[in-house]
Amino acid sequence: MLMSLYISFMKNFIVLILFISFSTLAYPQIIQEKWLTTSEGCKVLDAYYEDDVTMEWEGECKDGHIHGFGTLKKYVGSRLHHTYVGEYDKGKREGTGTMTLASDSSLEANDGIYSGQFIDNQAFGEGYWQFSDGRTYEGQIVNYRPHGNGVQEMSNGDIYEGYFVSDDLYTGAVYKVSGKVILVEKGNIVEKLSKQTSGSTYHPELGKLVTEYFDENWGRCGQKDAAFYRRIRYKAPNIPDGTIKDYFIDGTLQNSFTCAFVDYNDDGKNYLEGTSTFYHENGVISGIYPYRNNKLDGEAREYDRNGNLESTTNYYRSYEHGLMTYYYPNGATQYAFIYDYGELVENKYIEYDEDGTGLVVYNEDFVKFEHDWVFSEEDYNTFVDRENGFVIVDIEKDFNSFLQLTKYINVHNDRNLLIKTDIYYEDSKSPEGYGLIAGFKDWDNYIIFEISNHGFYRILNIVEGLQIEISEWTKTEHIRKGDWNELQIWNFEEESYFLLNGNLITSDESVDFRGSNFGPIFSGEGRSAIASLDIKEFLPDYYEHDQSNAYNEEWLGNGSGIFVDPNGYIVTNYHVIEDADEIEVEFTVNDITMVHNATVIKSDEVNDLALIKIDDSDFAPFRDLPYNLKTSGVEIGTRVFALGYPRALTIMGTDIKYTNGTISAKSGYMGDITTFQTTTPVQPGNSGGPLFDEQGNLIAINASILGPDNAENVTYSIKGSYVAALVDALNESVQLPSSNRIGDLKLTEQIKELSQYVVLIKVK
């Protein structure tokens, strides 16, 4: 059973790797057509218009439009975007041609050369892509993307042959250089491909509005067997003209959408473009979904049958990215999630009552975070049951110690917390005890709530090594022997409550969680399992009734910054304070939080830097800054760390966050010499925060990341020399930091010291 689960997991993992490896991302800009005039005075239709575009044309101009065979160069600003050599018909690409993307085209794509057919100004039909990294693709193209039958060869020699759907493998075979063949059907790894149809016998009349019938599974059928029908007009085979409308068989509108390509047999092969609007059977809109290049991109909305908004989800190229919100029927927020390229930030979301009271909820995902729970030692072994989603623990005979499987979970221990776990003991032999350990800091500071299959429970609170028995081993009828047991700790300001399977078994004065590690604990031999680890954290009063960003609705965003002068000068990114009408900075010194207004002193938009200054009479300048601004001598491989306030206005809170990595390149995106490339993970809100080396030198300002579509854990940070240049351009004296007095401190002590000078910047 476990082996079959493992194989299933590996298949899904392989599919993910294949999708990443074979995705071409050939030309994923958003279709935004606009007629432009070339420098020669001829009109041309730009299918992917950007601001500051100019065109140069070498060829014939007919009736005021470029026409026939020629060469067109597109520039964005002074940068060459691409060169096209081929055919035009009255200002539109029509026929065959070759497009060469400039190496600095700054597309969300690989640079390279495309040769092939163009229909109605789009790359459409048979084509060939040759990428600069050695990959090639030959086959059918829709909107510059592999879509249809084709062959792609990777730079390592692996080949996929089959059907693509907007870059992704759909149905076909991967031929590995090792000789192994991997079969894919409709996006999944399979042992054997189903029999594929050779083609469609359906040939609709072009230019005419036709009716097509579908069964309840959206398979094409005759009218008498239909559950739905479609009204569609084709301007060419498989190419629709205008809006497509689907109806319930009774004539009620079911969906209204646009496509660049429609497959006659398999809707999974369609190429969606534009807005798709779905309807309930009563005619009320049920959902609005924006598509760009066949990927969900933008804000999707879903409604109930009464027209009440149920949810909004922001997407970026099919990833959940940004805020996802679910609503009560009265319009109040019920749940709020923040996603970062498909990943739930800190694995947390916010749950609201209808009156606006909020809880930050953490639900452990044992499968997703498997590496945090799998251990193998001489006395015990743990593994994750992926099918059921829980952790199984085997403890050997004569094991005479506690086994604790705690995980650090970032919660505010000074707030009201609810902690819950579901735990199970299945063997005939009963362990001495098993249960929940909470607030674990070290073996001198923790809380244990444990039970035994003999029908007893006990609760211990260990504070600085002192053992406080909230309850000694006590008999209870609420333990389910040989079954799952749910343990809960409710910790409030005045009192703590302990519940077993929903029954209150005891309470005590409020316990003090000294640490942020939580998880199961076991003692004695046998097999056990844990199915859940959930923590709910009550938000303070100032979070209540905040249905937009779960912090303070008047602040529109946040970034980070670092003091570069004791008198209140702070450096950050230009994009953090751009267009801000009001700026507030917040920082903590000796456990006291300071909040001050600030104004912009100097901006460097080109290098994305800004200098702001605290503008409050009650600000007390620092005596000095205990670090040094380093402007040279930083080498590849240097260990670095970032401090900042990622997503402080949403669910990550206003505690300072630490991440670390190394300098991986001395130049940034596309060779930009103003930045370092590092492996330090950062998120929105880290922008403008400092990057330090191991000696506590300030070496750079964190500015941007490369999304996971391109690479993982790639961060760009603006070099310290450009900070110095910004300050040097001022007409006033600024004393840049030049101290090395924290260089010999331990990392934990460095972080504690430096955190006092890193600020949260809020703007509106």
N, C-alpha and C positions, 0 to 999 in steps of 0.2 A: 504493500500500500504506500509506504513512504517513498519507495523507489519510483512508483508511478507518479506520485505527486512531484517528485524531483524532476522527472522527465518532462512533465507538463510545464513546470516552472522554467526549465531550460529552453523549451520550445518558444515560450513567450519571450524569454530574454533574447534568444537568437533573432526573433522577428524584429524586436526593438533595434538590435545592432544592425540588422540588414537595412531597416528603414533609414537609420542614420547614415550608414555607409553608402547606400545607393541613391540617396536623395540628391537631386542635381541642383535644385534651387536656381534654375536657369535664368529666369527673368521675372522675379516675383514682385515687380512694382505694381501699383494699383492702376487699373485702367482709368484714365482721366483724359479723354480726348479733347483736343483743342486745336483750332485752326491757327496757324502762325504764318508769318511772312518771312521768307528767307532774306538774306542780305542782298540778294539779286532782285527782290521784289516779287517773287513767286509765292503763291500760297501752298502750304503743305499741312496735312493733318498729323499732329503729334499724338500717338496713342497713349503715351505715358508722360503727360505734361508735368513739369516741375517749374517752380519760380525761377526767373532769371535765365530762361532758355533762349538761345539763338541758334539759327540754322544757316549753313552754307551749302549751296547747290551748284553742281557742275553738270549741266545738261540742258534739255529743251524746256521751254516754258510755253504752255499752250492754254489759251483762254484764261490767262492769269494764274495757272496752276502748273507745278512741276509735272513733267509728263515724259514717258518713255524711259530709256535706259540712262542712268547717270550715277553720280556719287553725291551722297548727302552726308554732311558732318553735323552732329548735334553737340552743342556746348552747353554746359550749366555754369554760368559765370564765365571764368576764363578756362575752365577745365573741359577737355574733350571727353564727352560721354561715350559716344560710339560713332563709327563710320559705317554707312550702308552703301553697298554697291549693288544695284539691281534695277528692277523695273517699277515704274509708277504709272498709274492711270488717273489723271485729273487730280493729282495731289495725294493719292492713296497708294500704298504699296500693294501691288497686284501682279502676281507672276512669280518669278524666282529671283533670289538675291542672296547676298552674303552680308551679315552684320558682324562687325568686330567690336567687341566691348573694350574700351580703354582699361588699362590695368588699374587706373585710379578712378574708375567710373563711380565708385562709392555706392554701387548697387548692393542690395542684400543678396548677393549672388557671387558665383565664381566668374572671373573674367575668362574670356575665350572667344571662339568664333562659331557663329551659327550660319549654316548654308541650307537653303531649302525653299519651300513654297510659302507664299504670302497670299492670303485671301482677305479682302475687305480690311486692309491695313494691319492685319495680324499675321504672325507666323502661325500657319495652319496647314496641315497636310504632312507630307513626307519631309523630313529634315535631318540634319546632322550637326551635332554639337561636339566641338573639340575644346576641352578645358585646359587651362594652363598647368594644372596639376597632373595632367596625363590621362584623365578620364575621357571617355568618348561615349556618345550615344547616337544611335542611328535608328530611326523609326518615326512613328506618328507624333505630331506636335499639335498642341492647342495652346494659344497665347504664350508661345515661347517655352512651354513646359512639355516634357515627355508625358503624353497622354494617349494611350492606345498601344498597339503592338510595337515592340522595339527591342533593341539589344543594347545593353550598357556594359562596357568593360571598365573595371576599376584600375587604378594605377598599379595595384598589386597583382593584377592578372585575373582576379575573380570576374566572372561574367554572369549577368542575369539576362535571361531571354524569356519574354512573355509580355503580359499586359501591364501597363503603368496607369495609375490614376493620379494626375497632377503631381508627378515626381515619385509617388510611392509605389512600391511593389504591390500588385494586385493578384494576378494569377500567372504563374510561370515557374521557372526553375533557376536556381543559383548553382552555377558550376564553379566549385572551388578549385584553386590550383592544386590542392592536395588530391583531387580526384573525387572528393565527396560531392554529392548532389543534394541540394535542399529544395524541397517542393513547397510552393506557396500557393494557396487558393483563397481568394477574397481577403487577402491580408493576413492569413493565418498559416502557420507551418502545418503541413499535412503529410501523412504517410504515402498517399496516393492521390493523384489528381482525378477529379470527376471527369466524365466524358464531356468534352467541350464541343459546343455546336460550331459548325463550320461557318455559319453566317446567318443573316436574317433574310427571311423571305418577304419581309414587310418593306414596301417601297411606297411611301406616301406621295401623293401628288404635291409638287412644289408650288409655292405661292398661293395655296388655298388653305383656308381654315378647316382642319380636319378633326374628327372625333375619334379618340382611341379608348378602348375599354380595358379595365384591369380587375382582377379578382381581389379578395380581401387581403392577400399577401402581395399585392401589386405585381402579380404576374399578368402578362398580356393575355386577353381572352376575348370571347365573343360577347355580344351585348346581353344575352340571356343569363350568362354566368357572372356578370359584372357587379362589383360593389362600388366601383369608382369609374369615372370617365374623365378624359382630358381633352381640352380644346387647345390646339397648337397649330402654328403655321411654320412651315420649313421654307427657307430661302435657298437652301442647298441640302444635299443628303446629310442628315444628322445635325444640321445647323439651323436652330430655330430662329424665327424672326419675331422679335417683340416679346411680350409677356405670355407666359404659359399659365393656364388655369386648370386646376384639378377640382372635380366636384364629387360629392357623395351622389350615389345613384338616384337620389330623389331630387337632384338639382341644386342642392345647397353647396355653396362654394367651400372647398376644403383647403386649397392652397393656391397662392398666386406667386409666381417666381420667374426668374430669368436664367437662362443657361447659355453658355458658349458652345456646348456640345451635348447632344442627347443620344444615348445608346438605345436602339430599338428593343433590345432584349433584357438589359440589366441596368436598372436605375443606379446601381452602385458605381457605374462607369460614367455617369453624367458629370458635366463640368459646370458647377454652379458659379454664377457671377451676379452680384447685386443682392437685393433684399428678397428674402423668402418669407411670405406671410401666411400663417396657418389659421384656420377657423374652427371653432366648435360647431357641432351640428345645428345649434340654434342660431348660427350666423355671427356670433361674437368672436372677435379675434382671440386666438389661443396662444400665438407666439409670433414674434418678429425676429428674424435671424439674418444678420448681415454676412455676405460672402464676398471674399476677394480672392481671385485666383483659386477658386474651389476650396477655400479654407474659411472657417468662421473667423471673422476679423471685425471687431467693434463690439458694441453693446447689444446683446440679445435680451429680449423681454418676453415673459410668459404671463398669461392672464387666466383667471378662472372663468367659469361659464357666465358669471355675472359681470364680467368686464373689469374685475378688480385685479390690480397688478399683483402677481404672485412672486415673481423673481426678476432680477436683472443680473446678467453675467457679462463681464468684459472679457473679450478674447483677443489674442494676438496670434494670427496664423494657426488657428485651432487649439492653441494653448489657452487655458484659463489664465488670465493675466490681469491683475488688478482686483477690484472689488466685486464680489459676488454677494448679493443680498436677497433674502427671502422676507416676504411681508405678511403681516396679518391682514385679514379682510378690511380692517379699518385704516390700512395704510401704514401702520406702525411697523418698524423693523422687527422681525422675528429672529433672523440669523444674519450674521455678517462674517464673510470669509475674505481673507486677503491671499491671492495667489501670485506666485512669481514664476512665470513660464511653466504653469501646470503644477507647481509644488505649493501646497498649503504652507504658508509662512509659519515657522515654528510649530507646525502641526496643531495650530490653535484656531478657534473661531469664537465669535461672541454670540451668546444667546440672550435675547431680551424678553422680559415680560411685556405685556401690552402697555403697561404704564411707563416703560422705558428703562426699568432696572435691568442692569446687564451682568452677565456672568461670562468670564473668559473660560472656555472649555478646552481641555486637552484630553483627547482619546488616543491612547497608545495604539499604534498599528504595528503589531509584532511581525507581520510578514514584510512590510515595507522597511522596517528598521531591524531586520533580522540580525544584522551584525552586532547589535547591542545586547542580544539575548542568547547567543549561541556560545557555549563554553564546553571545553572537554578537559577534565582533570582526572587524576588518579581515583579520587573518591566520588566524583559526580560527573554527569554529562547532561547537557541540555540541547534541545533542538526545537525548531518551529514546525508545527503541523500547519502547512500552508492551506490545506483544504478547509480546516476549521478555524484557522486564524489564532491559535493560541500556542503557548510555550509548554513543552513537556520537560519535566525534570526527573532524572533518575539518580538516586543517591545510593551508594554502595553500603553494604553491611558494615557496622562498627564505626560509621561516621559519627564523630562525637563533638561536632562543632556546629555553629550556625552557618547556613548557606544563604547569603543575601544577594539577590539579583536586582540591585537598585540601578536606576537611571537618573541622571541629572535632568530635571525639568524646570525650566525658568519660570518660577512663580514668585509673587510678592508674598513673602511669609507673614508680613504684617497685616494682611487682609484676611477676611473671612474665607475659609477654604472648606470644600467638600472633597474628600478623597475616598475612592471606591475601588475595590478589586473583587473579581470572582475567581475563586480558587477551588481546586478539586484534588482529592486523594483517592486513587483507584485500587491499590493493592490491598490484600487482606491484612498485611502487616501495617500497623498504625505507627506513624512517626510520633516523635515526642511532642511536636507542635509545628504548625505551619500557619502563616497568616500574612499580615501587612506590616512593613516597616516604613515609617514616614518621617520626613524632616531630618533625614540622616545627614550629619555633617562628618562625624567620625565615630569611633567606638566609644566615645565619651559623651556623645550628644545624638540621641535618636529616640523614637517612640515605637514600641512594638504592640500590636494587637494580634494575638495568636489564639488558635483553637486547636483541639485534638479530637480525634475520632472516638475518644472515650467520653465525649460530651462535656468537656471543660473549656473555659477560655481564661485568658489573663491579659492584663494591660500594664506595660512598664513604660515609664518615662525616665530616661537617663539624661541628666543634666550635669555637664562638667564632671562626668564620672560617677555622680551620685545617683543611685538607683532609687526611684520613687515608684512604689507599687500603687498604681491607681486601682488595680484590682488583682488580688492574688488568684491562683487557679481556683475557678468557681464553676460549679455545676450549672448547666443550662439545658433546657429542653429544645432550644432553637437551632442546635447544630444538626445538619442533615448528614448522617453517617454514610460514607461511600457515595456522596453526591456533591454537586457544586454548592459552595457556600459563599454568600455575598457579605463582605466586611466593609463597613463605612466608618469614617471619622468625620464628624462635623465640628469644625473648630471656629468658634465665634469669639468676639472680644471678651465676653464675660465667662463663657462656659464651653466645654467640649463635650460632645455626645458621641457614644459608640453604639453602632447598630449592627445587628447580626441577622441577615436574611429579612431585613425590613423591620426588625423588632429592636426597640431601644433597650439595651441591657444594662447600661450604666452611664453616668455623666460625672464630670469633675470640673474644677475650675480650669479655665483656658490654659492649654499647654502651649509651650513656646517652641515653635519649629526653628531650630538653629541652622538647619541645612536645607538643601533643595533636591535631595535624592530620595526617590520613592520606588517601591517595588515589593515583591514577595520575599518572604523569609521562610526557611525550612530547617528542621533539625530532626535527626534520626533517619533510618533507612527507608527506602520505598520509592514509589513513583507518584509524582504529583503533577499538576498542571495549573497554569494561570491563563484565564481567558480575557481579562480586561484589566486595565489600569487607567482610571479616569480621574481627572482633577478639575474641579470647578472653582473659579476664583471670583468672588464678588467684586464688582467694580465700585470705586468710591462714588459718592453722591454726584461729583461733578461730571461723571460719565452719563448720568441719567438723562433720558429724553434726547440724547444725541444720536440721531438716526442716520447721520451721513458719514462721519469718520471716527466715531467712538472715542473722541477725545474732547475737542472743543470746536464747535462748528464754525467759529469765526476765523480760525486759522486755516488757510488753504493748503499749506504744505510745510515741510520742514527739511532742514539739512543740518550739517555739522560745521564746526569751525574750530580754530585753535588760536590762542593768544600769541601774538608775535611782538608785543610790547607790553610792559607792566601797566601802562597807563590806559589800557582798554582797547588797543588796536587788535583786531581779529581778522585773520585771513580765511576766506571760504571760496567756493566756486561762484563765478558770475551767474551761472544758471540758477543758483539757489535764490539769489536776491533780485533777479531780473524782473522788472516791472512791479516790484513790491512797493506798496504804499506805506506799509508799516512793518518794522522788524523788531522782534523781541528775542533776546538771548537769555539762556538759562544755564547755570552751571552750579556745581556743588563744591563748597570748600568747608572742610572739617564738619561734614554731615549737615551743613546748613545750605539750603538751596537759595541762590541769588537769581533774581529776575530783573533785567534792565532793558530799556529801549536802546536801539542802536540806529545809526545812520550810515549811509554809504559815503566813504571818503574818496575811493579811487576804484575804477573798474578797468579790467583788461579783457574785453570780450573775446579777442582773438585767442588768447591762451586760457580762457575760462577761469579767470581769477578775479577776486574782488577783495578790497580792504574795507571793513566796516569798523566803527568806533562806538563804544558805549557812550550814550548821550544822557546820562542821569547824574544829577549832582550828588546823589547818595552812594555812587560807586566808589569803593575804596581801592585805589591802585595796589597791585602786588608789589612787594619789596623787590623781587626779581623773578625771572623765569628760569627754572632749574634744568633747562635743556638747551641744545645748540642747534641752530639752523645750518645744516650741512649742504653745501652747494656743489660739491665735486667729490670724486673718489669713491663713488658707489659702484660696486662690481656685480656682475651676474652671479647668482648664488647667495647673495647677502640675505640673511634671515631678517624678516621685517614683520611688523604687526600694525594693525589699524585700530583706532578707537573712534567711536562715533555713536550716532543715534539713529539707526535704521528704523524706518516705519514707526517713529515715536508717536505720531498722531493717530496711529491705528492700534493694532493689537500687540505690538512689541514693547510698548511702554517707554517711559523716560529714563530707565536705567541705562547707563553707558554700556556699550557692547564691545567686546574684544574679538578679533580674528587675526590669524597669522598666516604667513606664507613665505615666499622667497621672491627675489628679483629674478624674473625669467628672461628679460631682454632689456637692453638699455635704450630701446626705442619702442614707440607705441604703435597704434593702429596704422597700418600701411606705411611704416617707417617713420612715424612722427617723432622727431628728436626732442620734442618738448616734454615727453612723458616716458616713464618707465612702464614696462609690462610686468605685472606681478601675479602670483597665484593666490593672493589674499582675497577670500570671499567677502564681498560687500554687497549691499542692497540699497534701494532707494532710501534716502535719508542719511546714508554715509557720505554723500557728496559734500565736499568741502572739509571733511575731517582729515586728521593728520595720519601720515605713515611714518613710523619710527623704525630705526634699526635696533639691534640688540644692545647698543650702548646708550640708547635713549636719545639719539640724534634725530631731529626732525628732518627727514630727507625729501618728503613730497606731500602733495595734497591729493587725496583720492577724488577722482573725477567721474569715471564711467566704467561700465562693464561691457564685455562682449557677450551677447545673448547665447543661451545654450544651443540655439540652432547652429551656431558657428563653432563654439568651443566652450568647454566647462572651466569655471574658475579662472577667467581671464579678466584682470582689472587694469585700468590705466590710471596712473597717478602723475600729476604735474610736478616736475622736478623743482627742488628747492631754489635753484638758481633763478627761476622765473618769479618766484616769490620775492627774492632779493631785488630783482629788477623792477618789480612793481613798486616796492617800497622806495627804491632809489629815485623813482620818478616823482615822488611827492615834494611839495614845497615846504613841508614841515619835518621836524626831526622825529624819527622813529628808532628806538633802541632795539634792534633785532636780538633775539636770544643767542647767547654765546657761552653758556655754562655747561660744564661736563660733570656736575656734582652728583648726578644720579647714574652715571655710567657703570659704577661698580655694584649697584644694587641688584638684588635678585629680581627676576622678571615680575613676580607678583608685587614687589615693593615699587618697582618702576611704574607699573600700571596704576597702583593706588595713588602715587604722587602725580603722575601725568594727567590722570582723570580730572583733577581740579582745574585744569587749564583748557580742557576740551569742552566746547559749548554746544548746546542744542539751539539751533536757529529756527525761529518760527516766523512765517511771513503771511501777509494778507494784502 
